[in-house]
């Protein structure tokens, strides 16, 4: 059973400090003291409530991985590998795996000591936002197998969306949800984060003033590139519920 979920933003070491400042600002967080052998890990601590975003300085171009807190790592690994996951690294207090399609995730020990809900951040202009979603970008050949994998691992429910290339996995009590996106071209599995916003235009403009670069603008979302050279989206969903507002 997954007890808590962390979005882990992996960013290139030479861009890490700028990336940390950016994500701390846009999530309304303070930065924990660095930890790890080279000070490569930090946690973004919200003003109130539990944390659910961490960052890591890496030697490549970076990306996203997930830390899944569980009570029994060994049992979780046995269950995940039976579903097609592959173990990459085993350490005393965590195990690194990849899904059948190749998305990296970790099983980590559950240590949360608060039942408080996650918080929504209010930007300087009053816009409310929350980093609340991991978008899993999958080729058509990988979509079915990784959707089935994540459904089984999390026990979450699959929901259809307004567009056929997307499906959503939702659970109760987790700080993050999954959006599964079918890509038009074959490529390795990857992921990016999405922020729900009450005003995507205002949020994107604020992020650009902090160093993000706009890539594309759609009706319900805006794609940007952060100072760590990684893509993410600001989406027109309710930061409290994660759902798109109903059509008038």
C-alpha distance (Angstrom), angle and dihedral (degrees) to the residues before:
residue distance angle dihedral
X1 . . .
X2 3.82 . .
X3 3.81 108.0 .
X4 3.82 99.3 -179.5
X5 3.79 137.4 -2.9
X6 3.80 130.4 -143.5
X7 3.79 128.8 -161.6
X8 3.79 105.5 -140.5
X9 3.81 113.3 -159.4
X10 3.81 108.2 -157.1
X11 3.80 110.9 -161.5
X12 3.84 132.7 176.6
X13 3.80 112.2 -90.2
X14 3.81 93.4 -124.0
X15 3.83 90.7 54.5
X16 3.78 97.0 35.7
X17 3.81 101.0 101.8
X18 3.82 92.6 50.6
X19 3.80 90.1 45.9
X20 3.80 92.7 51.1
X21 3.80 92.4 49.7
X22 3.80 90.8 48.9
X23 3.80 96.9 49.2
X24 3.79 93.5 41.8
X25 3.80 89.3 54.1
X26 3.80 98.1 46.1
X27 3.82 92.6 46.2
X28 3.81 94.7 43.8
X29 3.80 91.4 -120.5
X30 3.75 139.4 141.8
X31 3.80 119.2 -134.8
X32 3.78 120.7 -114.5
X33 3.81 120.4 -131.5
X34 3.83 109.3 -81.4
X35 3.78 116.8 -98.7
X36 3.77 136.3 -176.0
X37 3.78 130.5 72.0
X38 3.80 91.9 -66.0
X39 3.81 99.0 24.8
X40 3.79 88.7 -102.0
X41 3.81 98.9 143.0
X42 3.80 131.2 70.6
X43 3.80 135.1 165.3
X44 3.80 123.4 -140.1
X45 3.80 106.1 -131.6
X46 3.82 115.4 -157.2
X47 3.78 120.3 -141.2
X48 3.79 89.5 -105.2
X49 3.78 136.8 2.3
X50 3.81 128.7 29.9
X51 3.80 126.7 -36.3
X52 3.81 121.4 -117.0
X53 3.82 104.5 166.7
X54 3.80 125.9 78.7
X55 3.80 132.2 172.7
X56 3.80 133.7 -148.9
X57 3.80 131.9 -166.6
X58 3.80 108.7 -132.9
X59 3.79 137.1 -176.1
X60 3.82 96.1 -124.5
X61 3.81 135.9 51.8
X62 3.81 92.3 -68.6
X63 3.78 130.5 -140.2
X64 3.79 136.9 169.9
X65 3.76 134.3 -53.5
X66 3.79 132.8 170.0
X67 3.78 130.9 -126.0
X68 3.79 111.6 -153.3
X69 3.81 114.1 -162.6
X70 3.80 113.5 -144.1
X71 3.80 136.5 168.6
X72 3.81 94.6 -127.2
X73 3.81 117.1 30.4
X74 3.81 95.0 -174.4
X75 3.79 92.6 53.5
X76 3.80 91.3 45.6
X77 3.81 91.2 51.9
X78 3.81 91.6 50.1
X79 3.79 90.7 51.1
X80 3.81 94.6 46.1
X81 3.80 95.4 47.2
X82 3.81 89.5 50.0
X83 3.83 85.2 58.7
X84 3.80 93.1 51.7
X85 3.81 104.3 -86.7
X86 3.80 119.3 141.3
X87 3.81 124.7 -140.8
X88 3.80 113.7 -127.6
X89 3.82 103.6 171.4
X90 3.78 134.8 6.7
X91 3.81 122.4 -159.6
X92 3.81 132.5 168.0
X93 3.82 94.3 -96.6
X94 3.81 104.9 24.0
X95 3.81 144.0 24.5
X96 3.80 125.1 -145.6
X97 3.80 116.0 -146.0
X98 3.76 139.8 164.0
X99 3.78 129.3 -138.1
X100 3.82 121.5 -116.4
X101 3.82 87.5 -91.3
X102 3.82 93.0 47.5
X103 3.83 105.6 -100.6
X104 3.81 111.2 149.3
X105 3.80 121.2 -126.0
X106 3.80 137.2 155.5
X107 3.77 136.2 -140.9
X108 3.79 108.8 -137.8
X109 3.83 133.6 175.1
X110 3.79 118.9 -87.1
X111 3.81 110.1 -117.6
X112 3.79 104.9 152.1
X113 3.80 112.3 138.2
X114 3.80 101.2 -178.1
X115 3.77 132.7 74.2
X116 3.80 93.3 -163.6
X117 3.82 116.7 128.8
X118 3.79 122.0 -110.3
X119 3.78 115.4 -95.2
X120 3.80 133.0 -120.6
X121 3.81 116.0 -132.6
X122 3.79 122.1 -131.2
X123 3.81 113.8 -147.3
X124 3.83 122.3 -142.0
X125 3.82 91.2 -93.2
X126 3.81 93.2 50.6
X127 3.81 96.0 -101.3
X128 3.81 111.7 142.5
X129 3.80 119.7 -137.3
X130 3.78 140.2 167.2
X131 3.79 134.1 -175.2
X132 3.77 94.0 -128.4
X133 3.79 109.9 143.8
X134 3.78 142.1 61.5
X135 3.79 112.9 -154.6
X136 3.80 110.7 -152.4
X137 3.81 108.2 -152.4
X138 3.80 108.5 -152.6
X139 3.78 136.6 169.9
X140 3.79 117.6 -118.9
X141 3.80 89.4 -104.9
X142 3.83 92.3 54.3
X143 3.79 100.8 38.1
X144 3.78 98.6 85.0
X145 3.79 97.5 45.1
X146 3.80 95.8 47.0
X147 3.81 92.7 43.4
X148 3.80 89.0 54.3
X149 3.80 90.3 45.4
X150 3.80 95.5 52.3
X151 3.80 92.4 42.6
X152 3.80 90.1 55.3
X153 3.83 95.8 42.7
X154 3.80 95.3 47.5
X155 3.81 101.0 29.9
X156 3.80 87.5 -136.3
X157 3.78 127.6 148.3
X158 3.81 123.2 -108.9
X159 3.79 114.8 -128.6
X160 3.78 126.1 -170.4
X161 3.78 118.3 -130.4
X162 3.80 134.7 -150.5
X163 3.81 91.5 -90.2
X164 3.82 121.9 58.2
X165 3.80 94.5 -137.4
X166 3.82 90.8 64.4
X167 3.78 134.6 66.3
X168 3.78 128.4 174.5
X169 3.80 132.8 -141.3
X170 3.80 114.0 -156.8
X171 3.78 132.1 -175.8
X172 3.78 135.3 177.0
X173 3.78 122.7 -101.9
X174 3.79 98.1 5.4
X175 3.83 121.2 124.7
X176 3.81 91.8 -136.9
X177 3.77 137.8 45.1
X178 3.80 130.7 -162.9
X179 3.78 128.5 -115.9
X180 3.80 112.6 -169.3
X181 3.80 113.8 -153.8
X182 3.80 123.9 -164.9
X183 3.79 109.7 -141.4
X184 3.79 123.1 -146.0
X185 3.79 94.0 -135.6
X186 3.81 131.6 50.2
X187 3.80 111.9 -105.7
X188 3.81 138.9 136.5
X189 3.79 118.0 -71.2
X190 3.79 115.2 -90.6
X191 3.78 139.3 161.7
X192 3.77 142.1 -147.7
X193 3.80 135.4 -171.4
X194 3.79 126.5 -108.4
X195 3.78 126.8 -154.8
X196 3.79 119.8 -152.3
X197 3.81 111.9 -138.1
X198 3.79 137.7 -177.1
X199 3.83 88.5 -143.3
X200 3.80 115.9 23.3
X201 3.81 95.1 -174.3
X202 3.81 92.6 53.7
X203 3.80 92.7 44.2
X204 3.80 93.1 49.1
X205 3.81 91.3 49.0
X206 3.81 91.1 50.5
X207 3.81 91.3 48.7
X208 3.80 90.3 49.8
X209 3.81 89.9 53.6
X210 3.82 87.2 55.3
X211 3.81 95.0 51.7
X212 3.81 106.9 -80.6
X213 3.81 120.6 130.7
X214 3.80 123.0 -138.9
X215 3.81 114.8 -126.0
X216 3.81 106.5 173.4
X217 3.80 138.8 -10.6
X218 3.81 121.9 -142.7
X219 3.80 131.9 174.5
X220 3.79 96.1 -95.5
X221 3.79 103.3 19.7
X222 3.80 144.5 29.2
X223 3.81 122.0 -145.1
X224 3.80 116.3 -142.3
X225 3.79 137.9 173.4
X226 3.80 117.1 -131.3
X227 3.83 126.6 -141.2
X228 3.81 87.7 -92.5
X229 3.83 89.9 62.3
X230 3.82 93.3 -110.8
X231 3.79 126.0 130.7
X232 3.79 123.1 -121.3
X233 3.81 136.6 160.6
X234 3.78 136.9 -126.9
X235 3.80 106.4 -150.2
X236 3.80 134.7 -166.8
X237 3.78 96.4 -117.9
X238 3.78 129.3 124.1
X239 3.84 107.0 -94.1
X240 3.81 89.6 -143.8
X241 3.81 99.7 48.6
X242 3.80 103.4 19.7
X243 3.79 90.1 -132.4
X244 3.77 128.8 125.7
X245 3.79 112.7 -112.0
X246 3.82 111.9 -101.6
X247 3.78 117.9 -102.3
X248 3.82 113.0 -97.4
